[in-house]
Amino acid sequence: MLTRLILLGSALAFISGLFAQANPAPAKPAQGNAAQANAAPPGPPDWSEPFPSHRIIDNVYYVGSQGLASYLITTPAGHILINSDLKTSVPLIRESIEKLGFRLNDVKILLISHAHFDHDGGSAEVKKLTGAKYMVMDGDVGVVETGGKSDFQYGDDATLLYPAAKVDRVLHDGDEVKLGDATLTAHKTAGHTRGCTTWSLKVREAGKTYDVVIVGSPNVNPGYKLVDNARYPEIADDYARGFRVLKSLPCDVFLGAHGSYYEMEEKYAKLNAGANPYIDSEGYKNYVADREQAFFSELQKQTAGAKKQ
């Protein structure tokens, strides 16, 4: 547990450094194809660092970078991609998919965990290359279709914007996404964004059925107002509801929007050493409990501060 918390702290430190208002913002993305190709990717270096693509369990594969998670769900009817990551991430995702013996062109459905540039920045390019149907939770549709401009926290920061993409299907809490023999359920776990989505699906391995949960994000970013937030008045209630949802989900295989949520690198190192390390129901419960405690601690601090004013 201590190792998990240290790793989680490191991951959040990276995110804090990027999003905190007190810290310098990433350089504004250059305009034009040639300029974009030469522009340095935003965020911590590990967000753009390649990581070996690999099979997690059954038809679920990891195709993201070291720091940003993307998942490929394969089916005989085509594939589902979860998270397009940065707008500069698409070539890395394509290469990861091809190394597994699949093709990016066979992606039929594109999903995201939530509408922040490090998870949906490449969506417009993926749509252009594949023709995939883009399906997004209701609370995040406006943000996606404005390239981040309508985001309650970061919409005024031009350095955190990204290419807008048209949504083909608006999802609602509990909706199912089906392709071939795969069925994913969208669980609205808002707060981090208005449409933050946790995905669940069932898989089979060695004759057993397992519940996979891909956590959207339960984290409270630096600068988030949980009390008296004029742009997102229900933010605290949404976080609290999101945790109730997360605690209600059966989970055998714990995944998330960042590999650091579930100690991806450590588990990958053990992948061929015996039992599947990604089967980790206790890790899921511990992570959710830790993040819920962090949320309530921040809420209590902000509530006390508001009363003093």
N, C-alpha and C positions, 0 to 999 in steps of 0.2 A: 504493500500500500504506500509506503514511504517513497519507493521508487516511482510509482505512478504519480504521486503528488508533485515530486520534483520535476518530472517530465512535463506534467501539466502546467506547472508554474513557468517552465521555460517557454512552452508554447504560447501561453498567455502573455508572457513578457514580449515575445516577438510581435503579437497582435497589438499589445499596448503601445509599443514603440511606433507602430504604423498608424494607429487610429487616435492616440491621445492628442488632444488639441495643443498641449504644451510642447510637443515634439515637432521637429521639422516634418513637413509633409513630403511624400514622394514627388519627384519631378513630374511636371505636367506632361502627359503623353503627347508626343509630337504628332502632327497631322500629316496625312499622306502615307501611301504604302511604303515608299522607300524610307521615309523618316521613321515610320513605325518599326521597320525591320532593324533599324540601327539604334532604336531607343532601348535603354536598359529596362528590364522588367521591374515593376514595382514590388515592394515587399521584401521580406527576408530572403537571403540567397537560397534557402532550402525549398522555397516555393517554386523555384524554377530548376531545381537540381533533379536530374533524372533518377528514378528508382526502378529496380527490376519489376516489370509487370509479372503478375503471377496469379495462379488460381487460388482463391481463398477457400471455397467449398462449392461443390456441385457446379452450377453454371454461373457463379459469381466470381469475377476477376477484378484485380486491382490494376488500374491503368493510369494512375496519377503520378505526381512528382513526390519527392521526399517529404514535402511539407503540406501539399494540397491533395486531398483524396478525390479520385474519380473512379467510378466503378462501371464495369461492363457486365450486363446481364445478357447472356446469349440464349437464343432460341432458334429453332428451325425456320422461323418466319422472319428472321432478322434480329437485331439487337437493341437493347436499351442502354443508353449512356446516362449516368448520373453525375452531374457537375462537369462543366466545360472549363472551369478554373479561370486563370487569367486570359486576356485576349492573346497573349503570346504563348499560351500553353498548348494550342491545338496541334502544332507539329509534334510535340512531345507525346501527346495523347495518341495521335495517329501512329507514331512509331511503336508505342507500347502495345497498341492493339494488334499491329502487324506482327510484332515479335511473338505474339500468342497464336498466330496463324489465322487471325480474323481480319476483316477489312472495315475501315472507318465508313466506307460507302454503304455498308450493310446496317448501319445504325438507323433505325426507323423511328425511335422515340427518344427525345432528349428531356431529361428531368434535372432539377437542381435541389440542393438542400435549402438554400435561401439566397435572396437577391442582394449579395455583396459582390464587388468586382472580382474577388479572388475565387468565387465559385460559379459566377455566370458571365464573366467578362468575355469568354470565348464563344458564347452561345450563337451570336450572329454568324460567326464564321463556320461553326459546325452546321448550322442550318443551311448555309450557302453551299457547303461541300457535300452534304448528304441528303438534303431535302427532308430531314427528320421533322416529325411533328413535335413542337415545343409545348410542353404541358407544365403549367405553373400554378401554385396555390393562390387562391383569390387575393389574399392580402399583399402579395408581391407582384402582381401583374403590372400595376402602374409603374412600379420601380423598374422592372425589366424593360418595359416598352418605352421608357424615357432614358434608358441607359444610366439609371441611378439618380436622376435629377429630382425625383419625388421621394427619395428616401428621407425618413423623418430625422435622421441624425447627420447623414453625410451628403445630402442633396445639394448643399450650397458649396461644397468643396470640389472644384473642377478637377483636381488631381485624382479624385476617386471615381470619376465617371468612366463609362465604357460604351462600346457600340450598342445601341438599342436593338432589340430583336422583337419581332411580332410573336405574340403567344397564340398558338393554334387551339388550345383547349384550356379553359379555366377550371382548375380543380377546387374541390371543396373538401372539408374535413371528412375522412372516411371513404373518399372516392377510390375506386380501383383502376389501375392501369394494367391492361392485358395485352400481351403480344405472344403469339405461339402458345407454348405451355407455361409461360410465366405470368403470375399475377402479383402485382405490388399494390400495397395499400398506403395511401397518403394520410398521415396523421398531422394535423395542424398543431404545432408546438411553438406558437408565436411568442414574441417578446424580443428576441434577438433581432428579428425583422417581423413585420406584420404577417407575413406568410411563411415563416420558417417551417420547414417540413421534415418530419421524421418518416422514413420509409420502412416498411416491414414486408417480408415475404417468407414463404416456406421453401426449404430445399431438402434434398435427400442425399445422404451419403452412407455407404455401407449398410443399406437397408433401413436406416433410421431417418426420421423426419426432424428437421431442426428449424427453429424460428430465427430469422436474421433480422436485426434492427440496425438501420443506418441513421444515426442521430444527426439532426439538422444542426443545432447549436443551442445549448442552454446557458451560454455565457453572457454576462453583463459586461459590455465593453466599457473602457474608460470614457468618461464623459456622458454616459447614459443617465438621463434623469428618470428615476423611478417614481418620484413624487412631483406633482404639479407639472407634468410634462404637457405643455399646450399642444404640441404636435402629435403626441401619442398618449392621450389621457388614460387609456386602459392598459398601459404597458405592464404595470405591476400585476394586474389581474391576469393578463395573458401569460406572463411568466409562471405564475402560480398554477394556472390551469395546465400549462405545458408540462410542468413537473408531475402533475397528477396523471396526465396521459402517459408520460414516460414510465412512471412506476406501475402503470396498469398493463404494460405490454409484456408478453412473454418473450424472453430473449435468451437464446443459446449462443448465437454468433453476434458479437458486439462490434459494430463498425461505426464510422462517423465522418463528418465533413473534413476533419483533419486526422491524419494517422496518429497524431500524438494523443488523441482522445483515448485510444485503445491500445497504446504501446505497439503500434504497427511494426516498427523496425525490429523490436525485440522478438515479436511473434514470428515475423518472417524468417529470422535467423534460426528458429526452431521448427520450421515448417516440415522438414524432412527427417526430423529426429524422433518420430513416434506419433503420439496422438495429435490431432489437429489443434494447434495452439489458439486458433481463432475461436474455438468453442469455449466461451468464457462468460458464463452467466453471472458469476460473482463479480467479475470485473465490471460488468454493466451496472449492477446494483450499486457497487461502491462509487462508480463515477457519477451516477445520477444523484446519489445521496450527497456526495461532496459538492457538486455544483448547486444543488438546492440549498445547502447550508450557506454557500458563498452568496447566493442570491438573497436569502433572508437576512444575512448579516449586513449586506449593502443596503437593503431596504430599511432595516432598522436604523442604520446610521443616517440615511437621508431623511427618514421620518423625524428623527430626533433633531436634526439640523433645521428642518422646516419649522418645527415648533418653537425654536429659539428666535426665529426671525419675527 
